[in-house]
Amino acid sequence: MSLSTLTSSRAWAYFSERGEDALHAVKGAIGGSGSGKYLDIRDDKLVQVRTKLESTQDVDRLDGMKSVVAMISKGRDATPYLASVFKLSSTTSLEVRKLVYLVVLRYAPLHPDLALLSINSFQRDLTDPNPLIRGMALRTLSGIQIDTVSEIVMLAVSKAVRDPHPYVRRIAAFALTKCYDLDDEYYNRIVDSFQILLQDRSPSVLGAAMSVFKDMCHDRWDLLHRHYRKLCLALSDMDEWSQPLCIHVLTRYARANICKPSDEHVDADLELLLTSLSTLASSMNPAVVMAVVHAYDALLPERVPMVFPALLRLLRASPDVAYLATRSALALAQAKKVDLVPVMSSFYVRASDPDYLARSKLRVLVCVSPSSHASVLANELGAYAHAPSIPLALDSVTALGLLARRHGEVSELCLQLLMDLAQEATIPTLVLSRAVQITKALVRVSSPSMAATIVTRFCLRLFVPLARRGRSLDAPKIRILTDPASRASVLWMLGQYAESKITDTSLLVLLVPDVLRCLVAHWQKEHVQVQCQALTLSAKAYAHLPSVSDTHIRMAITVLHYEILHRASQSPNADVRLRARFYSGLTRGLSDTDKELEAAPTEDIRAYLASHQKLDLLRLPGVRLRRAQVQHILGAHDKIESDEGFALSNDIFPTIQLRGFHASQLPDWSNPRTVPPAIVRAPDTNSIQQQDTWMENQRSLSSDMFSKRQTSPEFVVLRPSTPSVPSGATSSTANARYKDLDSFLDEESESDDDDESIRIDHPAPEDDEYMLDSSGTEYDEED
């Protein structure tokens, strides 16, 4: 075929394709080829599908195939049309053939008999001149997954790994794992094909080959030794979804086959990998950036700060990507590999952040909170506590408690923020309960006067009569605490700080009698948790009676204590009964029967005390403890600081199973004595490279590192040689050469006679002025 004929045929194909595109554009503009009509799969519309599939026109066939694909996408059964679809596997229309391949992949496992009818056409397409058709045929043939054609698939893949086009070789790489799924006896043949793929120079093929290595021979490091450096250099030219996989494979290889770096020395091959990874830190693919950060963390943690800004960039990506970036940043910060204090504002919660991301950012803020930013962070957490999301508000309140425990200088600020939050009437009950519980844990680090004030405010919110005390009818109503956990926490604080004073009056005198009286009145309505804490409050108050000088208050606390013990002993709940029995025996030795009867103001109270003492005599005798011992027992456990209630909710983390680098285990660094020498990673110069004209022209491995590494280790230095003739003679010859126009034309005519002896690959006459010198290490220029 002449050059003119080939050029005209290519031009005709080009303009034909452009004409078809223009025709489709016109039809789309007037509504003739809109894709929405294929989604209308009513029964009256489906009658025409078979007619279109059996048509001889490619336009009708394509329209019918689109209707079948639309049926499959909407979950409708397209089995009645399979016979007609499989017949189109040998059509000449590329668009129709693409859709046929999709349908075959979808229904081949369900209808293997029909799929076998098109095997011959797929085999024929494997020899098509168009690499796109060869690739689609190989993808479809390997995706059928029918045991009877396993040998055919294996032969096709073995041939495709030597295909001249990288697109087909890439599909062949992905098909190797499918061959293993068909029959695991093909493992050795698959490894042989994999070794051929490793010799490829196309980065897209190398990336696909890494997936085969990870799935089938992830510990066969001997297969990668000779290709390690090539993979490092080709890493930046691979597609963005092959890069994370290849990074992980090379990281595992480095830890298993290269010496662990030290402060004084880093292996050259490891440095090559790190240099290749540094260029990928600016990738637009979040998976690549995460892979680079994890690789630096696994190989050389001291250089993690170099790529950490790329990880921070992911915080502005989609929520799921930002969540993984936050988790990675938290892990690096906890391992002391990066300092998050300068970039702490990057982890502030946004209004658009979902709960799982916002709560993960809270963990980072609490983990890296410095003393200098503690007050700013406390106010920030106080704002998050008002968030409409209840899980975020709960974790924000807990984070305030953690911040106050870690930085004592802001404990009062955190307590004030919690008190302000608890005073609001619109916050959810769960948030209010969490605020009360965190306040209970923090009040122990506050001053006695502040603790008494906090306890008083919360006690007034236990019962309506207490809330109305000293308030006018026009005053705003106080929200009563209804959550059992918060009510129990307030009762604990009242018992623990009963001797604290407000305006020279202890809470034991000011609040305890009224609180016990309300508890007795509402005993049946209280939760079991509240009843147990009421018993503890009553026992503590009874143990501290000597500090009360007013006899009426002492008698009131004594009677209320006996009444609470009596009601608790008759409770249907076993925990309440056991606690009542314990406190009854604990405080039995504290009572003075004669003095109590004498101090009784009325006969009814005296008769009540006498009946209680008679019941006490019927109980088995036991050890009577002194008052100091009882006070120590009641308050010793409460003074032990505990982290209970300070744990941020972590129910989100077990439910999300992170795949990839968090789930995979990296090998330990190898022993320097067993590490293979660096010579095993030298490229194999005897290996036969595929003669790919397309690759020769494109040179996809175009990085500067590749051009430097693939050359000889010694530099070729060009030095001007010493002229063999005097300079004066050379100058006169040059001047005589261009003396006039006639001599120049005569010289041109003489050179035309020698055209046949001149070739492009022959050296030019000017090259004689230079000589090769491979002993130098850099280029030298001489005048």
C-alpha positions in Angstrom: 0.0 0.0 0.0 1.4 3.4 -1.0 1.8 6.2 1.4 -0.8 8.3 -0.4 -3.4 5.5 -0.3 -2.7 5.0 3.5 -3.1 8.7 4.1 -6.3 9.0 2.2 -7.8 6.0 4.0 -7.0 7.5 7.4 -8.4 10.8 6.4 -11.6 9.1 5.2 -11.9 7.3 8.5 -11.3 10.4 10.5 -13.9 12.5 8.6 -16.4 9.6 8.8 -16.1 9.5 12.5 -16.5 13.2 12.9 -19.6 13.1 10.7 -21.2 10.4 12.9 -20.5 12.6 15.9 -22.1 15.5 14.2 -25.1 13.4 13.3 -25.5 12.3 16.9 -25.2 15.8 18.1 -28.0 17.0 15.8 -30.2 14.2 16.9 -29.6 15.0 20.6 -30.4 18.6 20.0 -33.8 17.8 18.5 -34.5 15.1 21.0 -34.1 12.1 18.8 -31.4 10.3 20.7 -31.8 11.3 24.3 -30.8 8.6 26.8 -33.9 9.2 28.9 -36.1 7.3 26.4 -34.2 4.0 27.1 -35.2 4.2 30.8 -38.9 3.9 29.7 -39.1 0.1 29.8 -42.9 -0.3 29.8 -44.2 -3.5 28.3 -45.5 -1.8 25.2 -42.0 -0.4 24.6 -40.2 -3.7 25.1 -42.1 -5.3 22.2 -39.9 -3.5 19.7 -36.6 -4.5 21.4 -36.4 -8.0 19.8 -37.2 -6.5 16.4 -34.4 -4.0 16.7 -32.0 -6.6 17.8 -32.8 -8.8 14.8 -32.5 -5.9 12.4 -29.7 -5.7 9.8 -29.1 -2.0 10.5 -26.5 -1.1 13.1 -28.5 1.9 14.2 -31.4 -0.3 15.1 -29.2 -2.8 16.8 -27.5 -0.2 18.9 -30.9 1.2 19.9 -32.0 -2.3 20.9 -28.8 -3.0 22.9 -29.3 0.3 24.8 -32.8 -0.8 25.8 -31.4 -4.2 27.0 -28.7 -2.5 29.1 -31.3 -0.1 30.5 -33.4 -3.1 31.5 -30.5 -4.6 33.3 -29.7 -1.3 35.1 -33.2 -1.1 36.5 -33.3 -4.7 37.6 -35.5 -6.1 34.9 -34.8 -9.6 33.5 -33.3 -9.5 30.1 -33.1 -13.3 29.6 -35.6 -13.4 26.7 -33.3 -11.3 24.6 -30.0 -13.1 25.3 -30.1 -15.3 22.3 -30.5 -12.3 20.0 -27.8 -10.4 21.9 -25.2 -13.2 21.7 -25.7 -13.4 18.0 -24.5 -9.8 17.7 -21.1 -10.7 19.2 -19.7 -10.9 15.6 -21.0 -7.5 14.4 -18.7 -5.0 12.9 -20.1 -2.1 14.8 -17.8 -1.2 17.7 -20.6 0.5 19.7 -22.9 -2.5 19.5 -20.0 -4.9 20.4 -19.2 -2.9 23.5 -22.8 -3.4 24.8 -22.8 -7.0 23.8 -19.7 -7.6 26.0 -21.5 -5.9 29.0 -24.5 -8.2 28.7 -22.3 -11.3 28.3 -20.4 -10.5 31.4 -23.7 -10.0 33.3 -25.5 -13.2 32.2 -22.7 -15.7 31.4 -22.6 -17.2 35.0 -26.4 -17.7 34.9 -26.6 -19.0 31.3 -23.3 -20.7 30.5 -24.8 -22.6 27.5 -25.7 -19.4 25.7 -22.3 -17.8 26.7 -20.4 -20.7 25.1 -22.0 -19.9 21.7 -20.1 -16.6 21.6 -16.7 -18.1 22.6 -15.6 -18.4 19.0 -16.3 -14.8 18.2 -14.3 -13.7 21.3 -11.4 -15.8 20.2 -11.6 -14.3 16.8 -11.6 -10.8 18.3 -8.4 -11.6 20.1 -6.6 -11.3 16.7 -8.4 -8.1 15.6 -6.1 -5.3 14.5 -7.8 -2.9 16.8 -6.3 -3.1 20.3 -9.6 -1.8 21.9 -11.4 -4.8 20.4 -8.7 -7.2 21.5 -8.8 -5.8 25.0 -12.6 -6.0 25.3 -12.7 -9.5 24.0 -10.0 -10.6 26.5 -11.9 -8.9 29.4 -15.1 -10.6 28.5 -13.5 -14.0 27.9 -11.8 -13.9 31.3 -14.9 -12.7 33.0 -17.2 -15.4 31.9 -15.9 -17.7 34.7 -16.9 -21.0 33.2 -14.7 -24.0 34.1 -15.0 -25.6 30.7 -13.2 -22.7 29.0 -10.5 -22.2 31.6 -7.8 -23.6 29.3 -8.9 -21.3 26.5 -8.8 -18.3 28.8 -5.3 -19.2 30.1 -4.0 -19.6 26.6 -5.5 -16.3 25.6 -4.0 -14.5 28.6 -0.6 -16.1 28.0 -0.6 -14.7 24.5 -2.0 -11.3 25.5 0.9 -10.6 27.9 3.1 -10.4 24.8 0.7 -8.2 22.9 2.3 -5.2 21.2 -0.2 -2.7 22.7 0.0 -1.8 26.5 -3.8 -1.6 26.8 -4.2 -5.3 26.0 -1.2 -6.2 28.2 -2.8 -4.3 31.1 -6.1 -6.2 30.7 -4.1 -9.4 30.5 -2.5 -8.6 33.9 -5.9 -8.2 35.6 -7.1 -11.4 33.9 -4.3 -13.5 35.6 -6.1 -13.5 38.9 -9.3 -14.6 37.2 -7.5 -17.5 35.7 -6.4 -18.6 39.1 -9.9 -18.4 40.3 -10.9 -20.7 37.5 -8.2 -23.3 38.3 -5.5 -23.0 40.9 -3.3 -25.4 39.0 -2.4 -22.6 36.6 -0.3 -21.0 39.3 3.1 -21.7 37.8 1.9 -20.5 34.4 0.5 -17.4 35.9 3.9 -16.7 37.6 5.6 -17.1 34.3 3.2 -14.6 32.7 3.7 -12.3 35.6 7.5 -12.3 35.1 6.9 -11.3 31.5 4.7 -8.4 32.6 7.5 -7.2 35.0 9.8 -6.8 32.0 7.3 -4.4 30.5 8.2 -0.7 30.1 4.7 0.7 30.2 3.8 2.1 33.7 0.2 1.2 33.2 1.1 -2.5 32.7 3.5 -2.4 35.7 0.7 -1.0 37.9 -1.6 -3.8 36.9 1.1 -6.4 37.5 1.5 -5.2 41.1 -2.1 -6.2 41.7 -1.3 -9.7 40.6 1.7 -9.7 42.9 -0.3 -8.6 45.9 -3.1 -11.1 45.3 -1.1 -14.2 44.4 2.6 -14.0 45.4 2.9 -11.2 48.0 6.0 -12.8 49.6 7.9 -13.8 46.5 10.4 -11.0 46.8 12.8 -12.9 44.4 10.4 -11.9 41.5 10.8 -8.2 42.3 14.6 -7.9 43.0 15.6 -7.1 39.4 12.7 -4.8 38.9 12.6 -2.8 42.1 14.4 0.2 40.8 12.4 0.3 37.6 9.2 0.2 39.6 10.4 3.1 41.8 11.2 5.1 38.7 7.9 4.2 37.0 5.8 5.0 40.1 5.0 8.6 39.2 3.9 7.6 35.6 1.4 4.9 36.8 -2.3 5.5 36.9 -3.5 7.0 40.1 -5.3 3.9 41.3 -2.3 1.6 40.7 0.0 4.0 42.6 -1.3 3.2 46.1 -1.1 -0.5 45.5 2.4 -0.3 44.1 3.5 2.0 47.0 2.3 -0.6 49.5 4.1 -3.4 47.7 7.4 -1.4 47.5 7.1 -0.4 51.2 6.7 -4.1 52.2 9.7 -5.0 49.9 11.9 -2.3 51.4 11.2 -3.4 55.0 11.9 -7.0 54.1 14.9 -6.6 51.8 16.7 -3.4 52.7 18.6 -2.4 55.9 16.8 -0.3 58.4 17.9 3.4 58.0 19.8 5.1 60.8 20.7 8.7 61.5 24.0 8.3 59.7 23.1 6.1 56.7 20.2 5.6 54.4 20.4 2.9 51.8 20.6 4.2 48.3 17.7 2.0 47.1 15.6 3.2 50.0 16.5 6.8 49.2 15.4 6.1 45.6 12.0 5.0 46.8 11.6 7.9 49.1 12.5 10.3 46.4 9.9 8.8 44.1 7.3 9.0 46.8 8.0 12.7 47.5 6.8 13.7 44.1 3.5 11.9 44.7 2.6 13.9 47.8 1.0 16.5 45.6 -1.3 14.0 43.9 -4.9 14.9 43.5 -5.9 11.4 44.5 -6.4 11.1 48.3 -5.5 7.4 48.2 -2.1 8.2 46.8 -1.5 10.9 49.4 -2.5 8.6 52.2 -0.3 5.8 50.8 2.7 8.2 50.6 2.3 9.3 54.3 1.9 5.7 55.5 5.0 4.7 53.5 7.1 7.5 55.0 5.8 6.5 58.4 6.8 2.9 57.8 10.2 3.6 56.2 11.6 6.8 57.7 9.4 8.4 60.3 11.8 11.3 60.7 10.8 12.6 57.3 7.0 12.4 57.9 6.8 16.2 58.5 7.9 16.7 54.9 4.7 15.1 53.5 2.4 15.9 56.4 1.1 19.1 54.7 -0.3 17.0 51.9 -2.3 15.0 54.5 -3.6 18.3 56.0 -4.8 19.2 52.5 -7.2 16.2 52.6 -9.1 17.8 55.5 -10.8 20.0 52.9 -11.8 17.0 50.8 -15.0 15.0 51.1 -16.1 14.0 54.6 -15.1 10.3 54.2 -11.6 11.3 53.0 -11.3 14.0 55.7 -12.2 11.3 58.3 -9.4 9.0 57.3 -7.0 11.9 57.2 -8.0 12.9 60.7 -7.5 9.4 62.0 -4.1 9.2 60.4 -3.1 12.6 61.8 -4.3 11.5 65.3 -2.2 8.3 65.1 0.9 10.3 64.0 0.4 12.8 66.8 0.0 10.2 69.4 3.2 8.6 68.2 5.0 11.9 68.6 5.9 12.0 64.9 4.3 15.3 64.0 3.4 18.4 65.9 -0.2 19.4 65.4 -0.2 22.5 67.6 0.7 25.0 64.8 -2.1 23.6 62.6 -4.7 22.9 65.4 -7.2 25.3 63.8 -7.3 23.0 60.8 -9.2 20.5 63.0 -11.9 22.8 64.2 -15.3 21.4 63.5 -17.3 22.9 60.7 -21.1 23.3 60.6 -21.2 21.0 57.5 -19.1 18.2 59.1 -21.0 14.9 59.7 -21.0 13.4 63.2 -18.3 10.9 62.6 -15.9 13.5 61.2 -16.7 16.1 63.9 -16.2 13.6 66.7 -12.9 12.4 65.2 -11.7 16.0 65.1 -12.6 16.4 68.7 -10.3 13.6 69.6 -7.5 15.4 67.8 -8.2 18.7 69.5 -8.2 17.0 73.0 -5.0 15.0 72.2 -2.9 18.0 71.0 -4.3 20.7 73.2 -1.4 22.8 74.5 -1.5 24.9 77.7 -1.1 28.1 75.7 -4.3 27.4 73.6 -6.3 25.7 76.4 -8.6 28.7 77.0 -9.3 29.2 73.3 -10.0 25.5 72.9 -12.3 25.5 75.9 -14.5 28.3 74.4 -14.5 26.4 71.1 -15.7 23.2 72.8 -18.3 25.2 74.6 -19.7 26.4 71.3 -19.7 22.8 70.0 -21.8 21.7 73.1 -24.7 23.7 71.6 -24.6 21.8 68.3 -27.9 20.4 67.1 -26.3 17.0 66.8 -26.6 15.2 70.1 -23.6 12.9 69.7 -21.4 15.9 68.9 -22.7 17.8 71.8 -22.2 14.9 74.2 -18.6 14.4 73.0 -18.0 18.2 73.3 -19.1 18.2 76.9 -16.8 15.2 77.6 -14.0 17.0 75.8 -14.4 19.9 78.2 -13.9 17.6 81.1 -10.8 16.1 79.6 -9.4 19.5 78.9 -10.0 20.6 82.5 -8.4 17.5 83.8 -5.3 17.9 81.6 -4.9 21.7 82.1 -5.9 22.7 85.7 -5.6 26.4 84.9 -8.7 26.3 82.8 -10.8 24.0 85.1 -12.8 27.0 86.5 -13.5 28.2 82.9 -14.7 24.7 81.9 -16.9 24.4 85.0 -18.4 27.8 84.2 -19.1 26.7 80.6 -20.7 23.5 81.9 -22.8 25.4 84.4 -24.0 27.9 81.8 -24.9 25.0 79.5 -26.8 23.2 82.3 -28.8 26.4 83.0 -30.2 26.6 79.4 -33.8 25.4 79.1 -33.5 24.2 75.5 -30.7 21.7 75.6 -31.5 18.0 75.2 -31.9 15.9 78.3 -28.9 13.7 77.3 -26.6 16.7 77.0 -27.8 18.1 80.3 -27.2 14.7 82.0 -23.7 14.5 80.5 -23.0 18.1 81.7 -24.0 17.2 85.3 -21.9 14.0 85.3 -18.8 15.9 84.0 -19.4 18.6 86.5 -19.6 15.9 89.2 -16.1 14.7 88.2 -14.6 18.2 88.0 -16.1 19.7 91.1 -13.4 18.0 93.2 -10.7 20.2 91.7 -12.6 23.4 92.5 -12.5 25.5 95.7 -14.9 24.5 98.6 -16.9 27.7 98.1 -17.3 27.1 94.4 -18.2 23.5 95.0 -20.9 24.5 97.5 -22.3 27.0 95.0 -22.4 24.4 92.2 -24.1 21.8 94.4 -26.7 24.2 95.7 -27.7 25.2 92.1 -28.1 21.6 91.1 -30.0 20.6 94.3 -32.6 23.3 93.7 -33.4 21.5 90.4 -34.2 18.2 92.0 -37.7 18.9 93.2 -40.3 21.5 92.4 -40.7 22.7 96.1 -36.9 23.4 96.2 -37.0 25.2 92.9 -39.7 27.6 94.1 -38.0 28.4 97.4 -37.3 32.1 97.7 -38.5 32.9 94.2 -41.4 35.1 93.2 -44.3 33.8 91.1 -43.2 36.0 88.1 -39.6 34.6 88.1 -38.8 32.3 85.2 -39.2 28.6 85.9 -36.2 26.4 86.6 -35.9 23.2 84.6 -36.1 20.2 86.9 -33.6 17.4 86.4 -35.5 14.3 85.3 -32.7 12.0 84.1 -31.9 9.3 86.7 -28.1 9.6 86.0 -28.1 13.4 86.6 -30.3 13.2 89.7 -28.0 10.5 91.2 -24.9 12.6 90.4 -26.4 15.6 92.2 -27.2 13.5 95.3 -23.6 12.2 95.3 -22.2 15.7 95.2 -24.5 16.8 98.0 -23.4 13.9 100.2 -19.7 14.4 99.3 -19.7 18.2 100.0 -22.4 18.2 102.8 -20.0 20.0 105.2 -19.1 22.8 102.7 -20.5 26.1 103.7 -22.4 28.9 102.1 -22.6 32.2 104.1 -21.3 30.3 107.2 -24.0 27.6 106.9 -23.2 24.1 105.8 -25.1 22.3 103.2 -25.9 19.6 105.8 -28.1 22.1 107.6 -29.2 24.2 104.6 -30.2 21.5 102.0 -29.9 17.9 103.2 -33.0 17.8 105.4 -35.2 19.2 102.7 -33.7 16.9 100.0 -34.2 13.8 102.2 -37.8 14.8 103.0 -38.6 15.1 99.2 -36.9 11.8 98.6 -39.1 10.1 101.1 -42.2 11.7 99.7 -41.3 10.6 96.1 -39.6 7.3 96.9 -41.8 5.1 94.8 -41.4 7.4 91.7 -37.6 7.5 91.9 -35.4 5.3 89.7 -33.3 2.5 91.3 -30.1 4.4 90.6 -31.5 7.4 92.5 -32.7 5.3 95.4 -29.3 3.8 95.8 -27.7 7.2 95.8 -30.3 8.4 98.3 -29.3 5.7 100.7 -25.7 6.9 100.4 -26.7 10.5 101.1 -28.7 9.5 104.1 -25.8 7.4 105.6 -23.3 10.2 105.1 -25.6 12.8 106.6 -26.3 10.5 109.6 -22.5 10.0 110.0 -21.9 13.7 110.2 -24.6 14.6 112.7 -22.2 15.7 115.5 -21.3 18.7 113.4 -24.9 19.9 113.5 -25.7 22.0 116.6 -29.4 22.4 115.9 -31.3 19.6 117.7 -34.3 19.9 115.5 -32.3 19.4 112.3 -30.4 16.5 114.0 -33.7 14.8 114.9 -35.1 15.4 111.4 -32.0 13.8 109.7 -32.2 10.8 112.2 -35.9 10.1 111.5 -35.5 10.6 107.7 -32.5 8.2 107.7 -34.5 5.5 109.5 -37.4 6.0 107.1 -35.3 5.7 104.0 -33.7 2.5 105.4 -37.2 1.1 106.1 -38.5 1.9 102.6 -35.4 0.6 100.9 -35.5 -2.7 102.9 -39.0 -3.3 101.4 -38.0 -2.5 97.8 -38.6 -5.1 95.1 -35.1 -4.4 93.7 -32.4 -6.6 95.2 -29.7 -4.0 94.8 -31.6 -1.5 96.8 -32.4 -4.0 99.6 -28.8 -5.1 99.8 -27.5 -1.5 100.0 -30.1 -0.7 102.7 -28.9 -3.7 104.7 -25.3 -2.6 104.3 -25.9 1.0 105.4 -28.1 -0.2 108.3 -25.4 -2.3 109.7 -22.8 0.3 109.0 -24.6 3.1 111.0 -26.1 0.9 113.7 -23.2 1.7 116.1 -23.6 5.4 115.7 -27.1 5.7 117.3 -27.5 6.7 121.0 -30.9 5.3 121.9 -31.5 7.2 125.1 -30.5 10.5 123.8 -32.6 10.1 120.7 -35.7 9.3 122.7 -35.1 12.2 125.0 -34.6 14.6 122.1 -37.8 13.5 120.4 -40.1 16.6 120.2 -43.4 14.7 120.0 -44.8 11.4 121.1 -45.3 10.2 117.5 -41.6 10.7 116.8 -40.6 9.0 120.1 -42.9 6.0 119.3 -41.4 5.8 115.7 -37.8 5.8 117.1 -38.7 3.1 119.7 -40.2 0.8 117.1 -37.1 1.2 114.9 -34.9 0.3 117.9 -37.0 -2.8 118.6 -36.5 -4.0 115.1 -32.8 -3.3 115.3 -32.5 -5.5 118.4 -34.0 -8.4 116.4 -31.1 -8.3 113.9 -28.0 -10.4 114.4 -25.3 -8.7 116.4 -22.2 -7.6 114.5 -19.2 -5.4 114.7 -19.9 -1.8 115.8 -17.7 0.7 114.1 -16.7 4.1 115.4 -18.0 7.2 113.7 -14.6 8.1 112.2 -14.4 4.6 110.7 -17.8 4.9 109.2 -17.0 8.3 107.7 -13.8 6.9 106.2 -15.7 4.0 104.6 -18.4 6.2 103.2 -15.9 8.8 101.7 -12.8 6.8 100.9 -13.8 5.5 97.5 -15.3 8.8 96.4 -12.0 10.6 96.8 -10.2 8.3 94.3 -9.9 10.1 91.0 -11.2 8.0 88.1 -11.5 8.5 84.4 -15.0 7.2 84.4 -17.2 9.4 82.3 -14.2 11.0 80.5 -14.0 8.7 77.6 -15.1 10.1 74.2 -17.6 7.9 72.5 -15.9 5.5 70.2 -18.8 3.4 68.9 -18.2 4.7 65.4 -14.7 3.2 65.1 -15.5 -0.6 65.4 -18.3 -0.3 62.9 -16.1 1.1 60.1 -13.6 -1.6 59.2 -10.7 0.3 57.6 -9.2 -1.7 54.7 -5.8 -1.1 53.2 -2.9 0.1 55.2 -4.6 0.1 58.7 -5.7 -3.5 58.2 -2.5 -4.9 56.5 0.5 -5.9 58.5 3.9 -4.6 57.3 6.8 -7.0 57.8 9.4 -6.2 60.4 12.8 -4.8 59.3 15.1 -7.6 58.3 18.2 -8.5 60.2 21.2 -6.7 58.5 22.9 -10.1 58.4 20.1 -11.7 56.4 19.3 -8.8 54.0 20.1 -9.6 50.4 23.0 -7.6 48.9 22.1 -4.6 46.7 23.5 -6.3 43.6 20.3 -8.4 43.4 18.4 -5.2 42.5 20.7 -4.4 39.6 18.7 -4.5 36.3 18.9 -7.6 34.3 20.6 -6.5 31.1 20.1 -9.9 29.4 16.3 -9.8 29.7 14.6 -9.3 26.3 12.6 -6.1 26.2 9.5 -6.0 24.1 9.9 -4.1 20.9 7.0 -1.7 21.2 7.1 1.0 18.6 4.4 3.0 20.4 6.4 2.9 23.6 9.6 3.8 21.8 7.9 6.9 20.5 6.0 7.9 23.6 8.6 7.3 26.2 6.1 7.2 29.0 8.8 6.8 31.6 9.7 10.4 31.2 10.8 11.4 34.6 14.2 13.0 35.1 15.2 10.3 37.5 14.6 7.6 34.8 16.8 9.4 32.3 19.6 9.6 34.9 19.3 6.1 36.3 19.0 4.2 33.0 22.3 5.5 31.6 25.7 4.1 32.3 27.1 4.8 35.8 30.0 6.6 34.3 29.4 9.9 32.5 30.6 10.4 28.9 32.5 13.6 28.7 33.1 15.3 25.3 36.4 17.1 25.1 37.7 19.0 22.0 40.7 17.1 20.6 43.9 18.7 19.6 43.8 19.8 16.0 46.2 17.8 13.8 46.8 20.8 11.5 47.9 24.3 12.5 45.2 26.7 13.3 46.3 29.0 10.7 45.9 26.4 8.0 42.5 25.6 9.2 41.5 29.2 9.1 42.8 29.7 5.6 41.0 26.6 4.4 37.8 27.9 5.8 38.3 31.3 4.2 39.1 29.7 0.8 36.1 27.4 1.1 33.7 30.4 1.1 35.7 32.7 -1.1 33.0 33.4 -3.7 29.6 32.1 -4.9 30.9 30.1 -7.9 33.2 28.0 -5.7 30.3 27.4 -3.3 28.1 26.1 -6.1 30.9 23.9 -7.4 31.3 22.5 -3.9 27.5 21.8 -3.7 27.5 19.9 -7.0 30.4 17.7 -5.9 28.6 16.8 -2.7 25.5 15.7 -4.6 27.4 12.9 -6.2 28.2 11.4 -2.8 24.6 11.4 -1.4 24.4 7.7 -1.5 27.3 7.3 0.9 25.8 9.6 3.5 23.4 8.1 6.1 21.6 9.7 9.1 23.3 7.4 11.5 26.8 8.3 10.2 28.7 10.9 12.2 28.7 14.4 10.9 32.0 16.0 9.8 31.8 18.3 12.8 31.9 15.4 15.2 35.5 14.8 14.4 36.3 17.7 16.6 35.3 15.7 19.7 36.5 12.6 21.3 34.9 10.4 23.9 36.3 10.5 27.4 34.6 8.2 29.9 37.1 8.9 32.7 35.6 12.2 33.8 32.7 12.8 36.2 31.2 15.9 34.6 31.2 17.9 31.4 34.2 20.2 30.9 34.3 23.0 28.4 37.5 24.3 26.9 37.9 27.4 24.8 
